[in-house]
């Protein structure tokens, strides 16, 4: 039997007949041709060199953006491809580490190495993936505002040093069939004109010139590299509407990236569909910490949308601490409520059970749920408080029926449940969360935290470049405490674009409690701005409350 190319085999999962020819072509390739086929774009589709439409599924493998030597990188690449069946890996890198401008971080060679060992590590990732038939996106994730070795992190836009790094990267991997390029991670808080053409960028820690995305494409093509280039939109690569409004880049073999998280609008089509009608689209980051049933609902809904539109998609991420995490430990066990969904999606595991119901009886709670096609057994989790299933041990495993009796419970006690299905290859994601009280017939949905917001803003118009002293007050209006809440405060212009954001993490609330947060912002353009605020779980999931008009502010001046 011929070996299977994992990058293409994934296309056979839940695909239409038009994609079947591609899968058969992959299955019939001889062993010597396991290296991925070259990719190119035509219209709004991605194709291989045999003319098959390609839809790629995979995972992000981070850590070499923040560590010279990475963190379990090569092991993770191997597990992602062979155990998780990832057909594409997105590898975030830092331009300063690539060029050898970052001193010793105790994970790998320091500045004296001039970046060569770092570059060889990326080479090994590419070689490992390519040898297994998978693709790699080299993603320029962190930059430096134009000063080598300083402020090495995520910024609003690339800088002039980004162009230098891309010239080197493009020369090294020019026309390597396994390698795609991601020009810059998550551009944000600039206009579409600056995004495309470049200009001056102002951040809290300084200002710098950005070459813009078109210039980066030109740099790569100037090195005679025809590789597919991935280009993220605005609003942290969530918004692609500008691509359909005249800001598409010049050139061929371009794919546009959307990053989808619970903190953004749930109307993904509004921000993606118009672009997807004319250019290829990849959802190159998505995810939600599966800390509750509500958080876990994001991932199956997004995966259903991805499958319905045949988008390529890459989950964030294959690491134990860079949230949202697909794995819970370095044994690569999928996280509950996120990693399990993605693992099942990549490997063909079962979907989550639906319509879990609970019924309180005198000394027990009876449970039932809908059967899941392909499930060999079910597992059940129980906690005494809602939103706790991610940390709860299994109450029962290997359940063969679609019902269960939780016996011997004290009268008057309340419990909350979720059920998962296990197939031949993987366990799927959790069901809806339901609760019941022993001795009281029936069951109920688990209560969730809820919050209300108000913004205190200057009553008179504010001048340009004058700090606007604002404050957002958050009140817990739910029936359960909010633990580890993330508070997001944003400023949006009249076109709905986010121009500023402040995040406060790890906030605990009791029902009825209010907290106030200073929210200073210095405007750089006149207009009317709207203050938005939201409360989320750890890692922006789930979204408990989102107020789109907590207050407004008028800015005047030339």
N, C-alpha and C positions, 0 to 999 in steps of 0.2 A: 504493500500500500504506500502511495506517495505521501510525503509529509505535508502537513497543513500549514498554510501561512496564517498566523493568528490575526494579523491586521485585517485580513479579508474575510476569514471565516466568520467573524462577528457580523458581517453584513447579512448572513443568512438568518439571523435571529429576527423573527417577526417582520420580515421584509416582503415587499410586493414582488410579483413575478419578474418585473423589469430588472430587479437586482439579482435574480437567481443565476443568470448567465455568468455574472462576475464571480459568484461563489464557486460555481463549477470550474471556472477557469483557474481559480486559486487552488482548488483541490487537485487539479490535474497537472500542476507545475512540477517538474522534476526536482530532485533534491539539490542539484547544483544551482538552482535558480531561486532559492529561498529568500535571498535579499529582496527587500521590497521593490516593487516596480516604480519607476519614476512617475511623478504626479504632475498634472497640469490642470488648468481651469479653462472651461469654455462656457460662456453664458453664466448661469448661476449654479453650475455643477462642478464638482471635482472629479477628474478622471485619472485612470492609470494609463500606461502606455499601450495597453491592449484595447483601449476604448471603453472600458467598463466604468460606470458610475461608482465612485468610492464614497462610502460613509464610514468614518472612523470613530471608534469608541475607545476611551482609555482613561488614564489618570495623570495628575500632576505629581511629580517627584521633586519636592523642594529640599532645600538646606544648603546647596552650594552658593546661593545668593548671600547667606549670612555666615557661612563657614568656608574657609579655604579648602578644607579637606572633605567637607560634606558630612552627613550623618547617616550611616547605613546606606549610602547611595547605591552602590553596585549590587548589594544584596536586595535592595528594594526593587531595582530595575528587573532583576531576575525573577523575583516573586510576582511582580506586577504582570509580567508577560506570561510566565509559565503557570502560575496558580490562579491569578485573577483574569487571565486571557486578555489583557490590555493589548490593543492593536496599535496604540500611539501613546507616547509618553511626552509630557511637556516638562522641560527641564529649565526652571528659572535660574538665571545667572546674574552676577553683578559685573558691570563693566570694569570697575576698579580692580576686582580680583582677577578678571581675565587679563588685564594689562599689567598685573603685578604691582599695584599701587597701594595695597592694604598690608599693613604690618602683621606680624605673627599673631594669630588668634588661637594658637595651641591646637589647631585641628589639622594644620598642614603647613607647607612652606610659607615663609614670610616674604617681605618685599625684595629681599636679595635674590630670590628665585626668578624675578621678572615675570612671574605668572606662568612659567612653562609647565610646572607640575599641575597647576590648576587646569590649564588647557589640555594636558594629557588625560586628566580625570574626565573631562567632557568627552575627549576622544574615546575613552573606554566605555562610557555610557552609550555613545553612538555605535560603537562596534558591537557591544553586547546586544543592543536592540536590533540592529541591522542583521546580525547573525541569526537572530530568532525570527526574522521576518516582520519586525515591528518598525514603525516610524518614530522619529524624535523631533519635537519642536524645540529648538534652542531659543529660549525666551529671555530677552534682555529685560530683567525684572527690576534691578536697582541701578540708580545712577548717582550723580554727585553735584548737580547744579553747576557744572563746569569747572570744578576745582578737584583735581585728583586727590583721592584719599580723605576727603572731607564730606560730611553729611551723606555717607553712603547708605542710601535707603530708597524707598519708593518716593518719587516726586511727581509733580503734576504733569511734566512733559520731559522728553529727552533733552539733552544739552549738547554742546559742541563736542564734548568728549565721547558722547554716544556714537557720533559719526566715525570717530577714530576707531572705536571698538568694533563697529560693524564692518569696517573695511577689513580688519584682521579676521573676524569671524567668517565673513563671506569668502575671503581667499582660502581659508582653511577647509571649508566644506562646500565649495562651489560645485554645484551639479552632483553632489552626493545624493543618490536617489532616496536614501533613508531620512534626509535632513530637511526640515522646514524651518523657516526663520520667523520669529515673532518680534516685530520691530520695537515695540515698547509696551510694557505692562501698564494697563489701566490709566490712560490719559484722563485728566479731569480738570474742571474749574478753569477752562480757557474757552475761547470762541472756536467755532468750526473753522474760521479763517486762519487763526493761529495754529489750530490742530493740523491743518493741511500745509500751510505755507510758512509757518514759523513766525517768530516775533519775540517780544519781551514777555517774560513770565515773572510775576511777583508772588513770592511765598512769604510766610511769616519769618523765616530765617534768612531771607535774602532774595535777590533777583538775579536772573540769568537770561541768556538768549537761547531759544530753542530753534533748531533747524526746521522743525515741523516734520510730519510723517512722509510727505512727498520727497523731501531731501534724503531721508533715510533709505527709502526705496531706491532712489537714484544712486546712492553710495553703494548699495548692495549690487545693483545691476552694473555699476561701473567696474566691479571686480569680475565681470563676466559670469556671474552666478545666476542661473535661471531658476533656482529653487523657488518653490511656492513660498510666498511671504504672507504671514498673518498680521493683520493690522486691527488693533482694538479701537472701538469707537470712544465717545466721550462718556462722562458720568461714570468713571471707573470702568470703562469698556462695556457699560450696560446699554447705552443709547446709540443706535445705528441710524437714526432718522436723517441725520445730515448726509449720509451716503446717497440717499434717494433725493436729496434736496440740492444736489449740485456739487457736493464736496467729495465725491469719489475720486480716488487717486488715479493718475495716469500710469499706464503700464499693464503688463499681462501677469498671469499667475498670481493674482492677489485674492486672498480670502479675508473676510472681515469677521472680527471676533466680538461676541457678546459674553459678558460675565453676569450670571444670574444668581442672586442671593435673596433671602427673604426680606432684606432691608429695602429692596427696590420695589417698584410697582409690580403688582401681580399680573398686569396686562402686558405680557411679553410680546404679543403680536404687535401692539401699538408701537413698540420701540424697535422691532426687528423685521416685521413682515414686509414692509415696503422695500427695504434693502434686499431682503432675501429673494424678492422677485427678479432682481437684476444682477446680483452678485452672489458668490458662494458665501455661506455663513457657517461658522463653527462656534459652539458654546464652549469656549476653552477654559472656563471655570464655572463650577456650580457646586452648591452644597449647603447643608444646614445641620448644625449640631442636633443630633437626635435625642435631645434631653426630655422630650415629652411627646405625646401623641400628636399634638398640634405641630411641633417642629417636624416630626417625621412625615407629616402630610405633604410638606413642601416637595420632598424628593420624588415620591411616586407621581405627583402631579406634573413636575417638570419633566421627568423621564417620559411620561405619556405624551407630552407636547413635543419633545425631541423626536420621539418615534413617529408621531403623526406627520411631522414635517420632514423627516429623513435628514435631520441636521446631524453633522458630526458633533461629538460632545466629549468633554474631558473633565472628570470630577476632581475637585480640590478637597483633600489631598492625601497622599500616601505618606503620612508622618504622624507621630504620636502626640505632637504638641502644636503644630501649625493649623489652627482650627479654621474651618470644620475638618475633623479628622476622620479618614476612612478606616483607620486601624486603631485598636485600643492598646496595642503593645507591639514589641518587635518580634513577636511570634506571628504577627500579621493577622490577628483575629479581627474580623470586621466589627466596627462599632455598631452598637444597637441603634436602630432608627435612622441610620445614614449609610454606614459602610455595608450593612447587610443588604440594603436596597441596591446599592451600586454593584456589589459582588454578584447578586442574583441577576442583575441586568447584563453584566458582562459575561457571565457563565451560563446563563439560561435557567437560573433558579426560579422558584415559584413566586407569584405575587403575594401580597399580604392578604390574610383572610378579611372578609367584610362582614358587617352587621353582627358584631359581637353583642350579645345580649346577656344580661344578668337578672336573676330572680331570687330575692331573699326568702328563705324558708326558716322554720323554727331553729334548726341547728346546722344549717348549711347554706351555701349559695350555689345555685344551678347556673351553668353557663352553656351557651350554644353559639355557633357561628356558621357561616356559609362554607361549603366545601370549596377547596382550591384545586383546580386542575393540575395534575402533576405532583401534588403533595403526597409524600410517603408517610408523614406523621406531623404532629403539631406539638408545640411547646407553649406553656402557660406561665406568665409572671403575675405575682400578686404583691401589692404594697398596701399599708394602712393609710397612706396619704396620696393624693393625686400627684401627677407629674414626677413620679419617682421610679418608673419602670427601668430607666437606663442603668440604675445601680442595683436593681433587685435581682436576686438569684431566681432561677427557674423554680416554680412550684411543682411542675410536672413536665416531663419530656416523653417522647415516644407515644403520644396519645394518637390512637388510630381512628377514633370517631370524631365527629364534629360537635361533641357535647362533653361536659365534665361536671362532676359533682364535688365541690370543695366542702368536705364533711368535717364535723367535730368542731365547729366554730362557736364561740361564746355569743349568747343572745345580745343584741344591741350593737355589736361591733360592725364597723364599716370597712370595706376593702375595695380596692381598685385593681382592674385586670387588663391585660393585653395578651393576645395570642399570636404566634408566628407559625408559618408553615415551613417544613423542611422537605426539599426534593433530593434527588440522587446526588447532586453536586453541591448544593448550597442551601442555607436557610434564608428565607425571604424576610422582608421588613415586617414591623408590628402592625396589628390591626388598630382600629379605633379603641379609645380607652373608655371603659364603662365601670361604674361602681354599683354596689348594692349593700344594704344593711341587713344583717341576720335577723330574721323574724318579721321583716317588713316586705310584703310582696312587691315584685318589680325591681327595676334598676334605674340608673340615671347616668347622664353624661358627667364626666369629671369636671369640676369647676376649674376655671382658669383665672390667673391674675388679670386685672383690668385697671387702666390708668386714665386720668384726665389731665389736661395741660392748659396752662395759661402763660402768656408771655408779657413781661413788662418792658415796653419799648419807649423811647423818647416821644413825647407828644408832638413836638415841633420837628420840622424837617432837619435832617442832619447834613452837614457839608461833606464834600469829598475829602478823603484822607483824614477825616476826623473820627476818632474812636467812638463808636456808638455803644454806650453802656446799657446792655440788655440783661434780662434775667428770665429764666424759664422755671415755673413752678409745676411740680409733678405731684399728683395726688393719687394714692392707691384707692380706687373705688370698687375693688373686687371683694370677694368673700374669702379669698385665701391669701396668705402672705406671698409677697414677691421676693424671691431669693436670688442673689447674684444678677440683678437686673442691669442691663446695658441701656443707658439713656443717650439718645442721639438727638442733637439739636442742629438744624440746618437753616440756611438762608437760600431762598430761591428767587430768581428774577422774574419779570413779568412774562417771560417766555417759558417759565417752568424749569429753567436750568438751575441746578444746584451750584452756588458760588462759594459756599463756605459750610463747614461742618465741624462740630465739636462733639467728642465722645467722652462719656463718663461711664466707667465699668464697675462691676461688682457692688451694686447698690442693693441694700435690703430694705423692704417696706413691710409694714404691718397694715392691715385693712384700715382705711381712714387716715393714714399718715401722709403728710405733705413734706416735700423737700424742695428747696430752691437752689438753682444753679446759675452762677454768673455766666454770661454769654457775650463777651466783648467781641466786636467785629469792626474792622476798618474798611468802609466801602471805597471802591476805586472807580465806580461809574455811577452817574445819576440814574434815577428811576425809582419805581415802587417795588419793594421787596416784601416777600411773605416769609414769616417764621414758621417752620414746621418742626414738630418734635415727635419722638416715638419712644416706646419702651419695648425692649426685646429681651429674649433669653441670652445666655452666654453665647457669644459668637454670632449675634444677630439672628438667632432663631430660638424659639418661635417669635413672631411679631405679635405682642399682646395688644398694643394700642398704637395708633398712628393718627396724629392730628395735623391736617394739612393747612390749617389757617389759625395757628395759635396766636398770631399777631401780625401786624404789618408795619413797614417803616418806609418813609419817603426820604430819598437822598437827592440833594440839589447841588448844582455847580457845573462848571465847564470841564 
